[in-house]
Amino acid sequence: MNRIELLKKIKEQLAEVNGFEIGDEKNILCEILSISPAKMLLKDDFSDKEIGQVESVLEQMKQGKPLDKILGRKNFYGRDFVVSEDVLTPRKETEILVEEGLKELSTNFSKNVDKIRVLDLCCGSGCCGLTIAKECENKGNMEVVLSDISSKALKVARQNIDNLHLTNIKEICGDMFEHLKKEEKFDIIISNPPYIKSQDISFLDKQVKDFDPTLALDGGDDGLQFYRIISKQAKDYLKKEGCVLVEIGYNQGEEVKKMFEENGFKTHIVKDYSSNDRVVVARLKD
Ligand SMILES: C[S@@+](CC[C@H](N)C(=O)[O-])C[C@H]1O[C@@H](n2cnc3c(N)ncnc32)[C@H](O)[C@@H]1O
């Protein structure tokens, strides 16, 4: 089948899938076959195997499965991460959390700290901690600890560690700070915890509520239960000038800020590209 015919076929089938627009068929074809747009434009003959691959993906998309979960990978901060039904698919807005973490660390590296330690609490696929590890690979001595209550999520994180060829990573399975030693302090604690109110989960898009694990979404009755734990306990695990960075829902900024301030932190909020509150940065007061 030639390119024009295949793109037409994809376009027709995408009309039955929510959230796709005219023009998306080219990107989808590149995604499915893992080829660049430039390569796709030069390719004019698609094998039966490739067409079968495309048809199978489209069939699953028509049944409501998100493309990333079908392909088992999602690009985050310029790198592909393995995803499965056991982890939240990394979100674009979480790149802001990582960006802020990297800004904090650049100050630490410039101070020539002996060994920089980063904790990614509620790591899921590991996209935050592992991106930081990769971005800082040549900057100095660093250890990243990934922690999650889900051993299945940690298996996915392990695949990502291997794919990124990282060696300075430690994985811990446990409930929040449960298995962390207070004497092993961190320069930064970064976390994108579950923050959806329990009663709101049934109203989320089908692609989220049916394909991301509830464990990764459910933040308790008011959506804030994990921020309560982090704001109370984080200081026991931080170095003196340490800092906590948490992703938040667009309307949680003031409440989360207050929690950290009541626990001895000074804070500021960072907005995302849509000008919504997205990250709270909390630093221990001197
Ligand atoms: C919103 S997801 C974030 C995943 C990843 N950090 C990201 O940004 O894509 C939250 C993660 O918290 C984990 N989690 C839920 N309850 C937890 C708990 N009590 N202790 C540690 N991790 C928990 C879930 O398994 C899930 O992987």
The ligand as an SDF file (V2000), in Angstrom:
LIG
                    3D

 27 29  0  0  0  0  0  0  0  0999 V2000
    0.6890   10.6000   39.8520 C   0  0  0  0  0  0  0  0  0  0  0  0
    1.6530    9.1200   39.8010 S   0  0  0  0  0  0  0  0  0  0  0  0
    3.2050    9.8600   39.3760 C   0  0  0  0  0  0  0  0  0  0  0  0
    4.1440    8.9590   38.6580 C   0  0  0  0  0  0  0  0  0  0  0  0
    5.3790    9.6760   38.1060 C   0  0  0  0  0  0  0  0  0  0  0  0
    6.1330   10.3160   39.1570 N   0  0  0  0  0  0  0  0  0  0  0  0
    5.0020   10.7030   37.0520 C   0  0  0  0  0  0  0  0  0  0  0  0
    5.1330   11.9110   37.3160 O   0  0  0  0  0  0  0  0  0  0  0  0
    4.5710   10.3240   35.9590 O   0  0  0  0  0  0  0  0  0  0  0  0
    1.7650    8.7590   41.5090 C   0  0  0  0  0  0  0  0  0  0  0  0
    2.5390    7.5070   41.9390 C   0  0  0  0  0  0  0  0  0  0  0  0
    2.4030    7.3990   43.3760 O   0  0  0  0  0  0  0  0  0  0  0  0
    2.3990    6.0490   43.7440 C   0  0  0  0  0  0  0  0  0  0  0  0
    1.8040    5.9280   45.0860 N   0  0  0  0  0  0  0  0  0  0  0  0
    0.4960    5.9000   45.4330 C   0  0  0  0  0  0  0  0  0  0  0  0
    0.3680    5.7730   46.7630 N   0  0  0  0  0  0  0  0  0  0  0  0
    1.6210    5.7420   47.2840 C   0  0  0  0  0  0  0  0  0  0  0  0
    2.1440    5.6230   48.6030 C   0  0  0  0  0  0  0  0  0  0  0  0
    1.3370    5.5120   49.6740 N   0  0  0  0  0  0  0  0  0  0  0  0
    3.4810    5.6130   48.7730 N   0  0  0  0  0  0  0  0  0  0  0  0
    4.3210    5.7150   47.6800 C   0  0  0  0  0  0  0  0  0  0  0  0
    3.8720    5.7950   46.4100 N   0  0  0  0  0  0  0  0  0  0  0  0
    2.5490    5.8290   46.2100 C   0  0  0  0  0  0  0  0  0  0  0  0
    1.6010    5.3750   42.6410 C   0  0  0  0  0  0  0  0  0  0  0  0
    1.8860    4.0030   42.5800 O   0  0  0  0  0  0  0  0  0  0  0  0
    2.0510    6.1730   41.4030 C   0  0  0  0  0  0  0  0  0  0  0  0
    3.1180    5.5050   40.7680 O   0  0  0  0  0  0  0  0  0  0  0  0
  1  2  1  0
  2  3  1  0
  2 10  1  0
  3  4  1  0
  4  5  1  0
  5  6  1  0
  5  7  1  0
  7  8  2  0
  7  9  1  0
 10 11  1  0
 11 12  1  0
 11 26  1  0
 12 13  1  0
 13 14  1  0
 13 24  1  0
 14 15  1  0
 14 23  1  0
 15 16  2  0
 16 17  1  0
 17 18  1  0
 17 23  2  0
 18 19  1  0
 18 20  2  0
 20 21  1  0
 21 22  2  0
 22 23  1  0
 24 25  1  0
 24 26  1  0
 26 27  1  0
M  CHG  2   2   1   9  -1
M  END
$$$$
